[in-house]
Amino acid sequence: MLSVSFPRLGLLVMGLLLLLPSDRSVAAEKLKLVTEVWPPMSYEQNGIPQGFGVELVNLLQARLGQQEKIDVLPWARAYSIASSSANVLLFATSIGDERESLFDFIGPIATSKIALYARADDPITINHLAEVKTAGLVGVYRESAGAQLLALSGVNNLLVASFPQQSAKQLLFSRVRFWCQADLAVKHLLEEIGAKEADVQQVYVVSEIKLYLAFSKGTAAELVLSWQAELEKMKNSGEFSRLYQHWFGDLPPPLEHQIFWHKNT
């Protein structure tokens, strides 16, 4: 996978845009926008898409003259659509071995820790991930980065749900001993099911990840570059940082500029 980072990214974007055909129909081509139910990154409230990622994507598409509806779907369905069709923007996602041949990525738009959580009253201590294999079931949701990371590490004692809220409930009702979730979403997911952060404890960090906007394979490079150029402008102007702090408080926003082009297989 070819990656490009600041400070040379801006010059590369300008150069590639100049080399590509001048026909603006490519840049104006509409993207299908899909995301998952994963507050506070993306969710629906009274049928209206909300969240940091939703607000960011809407700001970026407005800058590019697009006003497409964002579909908030179960992750497995959103991923299936984006991995099988051109001109689809999927957000927010980490980069993995399977995904790097299917998508072009721009960002990062957020950073997060994927961690294992236990009930607050559970005395367990986890020092190594291998200990989880014999300690009890782990609640994950289908096709999530956490589920994939655990499986790659040989942790197969997984109870797979369709939505992250289901896994949170399974933990609180002791149907699983661990809940695998990104720390950015824990507080909001618990609030959605009538619980609070004090009800759980983080017992092990599986991985620290960066999250990106992912463009499906077959999407024109010019279109990807136009979105990256606008994201770069938002970061440089301070608009991105203000939006990030609105949703994530004092967590530091990722201000680097990166493009990862899909691998040819």
Buried (B, 14 or more C-beta within 10 A) or exposed (E): BEEBEEEEBBEBBEEBBEEBEEEEEBBEBEBBBBBBBBBBBBBBEEEEBBBBBBBBBBBBBEBBEBEEEBBBBBBBBBBBBBBEBBBBBBBBBBBBEEBBEBBBBBBBBBBBBBBBBBBEEBEBEBEEBEBBBEBBBBBBBBBBBBBBBBEEBEBEBBBBBBBBBBBBBBBBEEEBBBBBBBBBBBBBBBEBEEBEEEBBBBBBEBBEBBBBBBBBBEBBBBBBBBBBBBBBBBBEEEEBBEBBEEBBEEBEBBBEBBBBBBBEE
